[in-house]
């Protein structure tokens, strides 16, 4: 199953909701959302800096990842950046796969 990193930034309304339900309540809601599309959450971490929350999990496919992204955006409570994660073995396979590429100016 494909693995993703979701980088989350809360809006004003999302931060207000976080104050109401706390971090563990938010984590539980995230786990429920990911499970609703057939996935699992590996980890959920709140953070300082460019994003407020980082979630690592697996969902069945890109459509499931898009469904979560659309629902999150439509709520207006958070903005997400979805990053597909690859294993070292997947990179090994990619490095062996032929691909045509011409660098700029060559």
Buried (B, 14 or more C-beta within 10 A) or exposed (E): EBBBBBBBBBBEEBBEBBEEEEEEEBBBEBBEBBEEBEBEBEEBEBEEEEBBBBBBBBBEEEEBBEBBBEEBEEEEBBBBEBEEEEEEEEEEEEEEEEEEEEEEEE
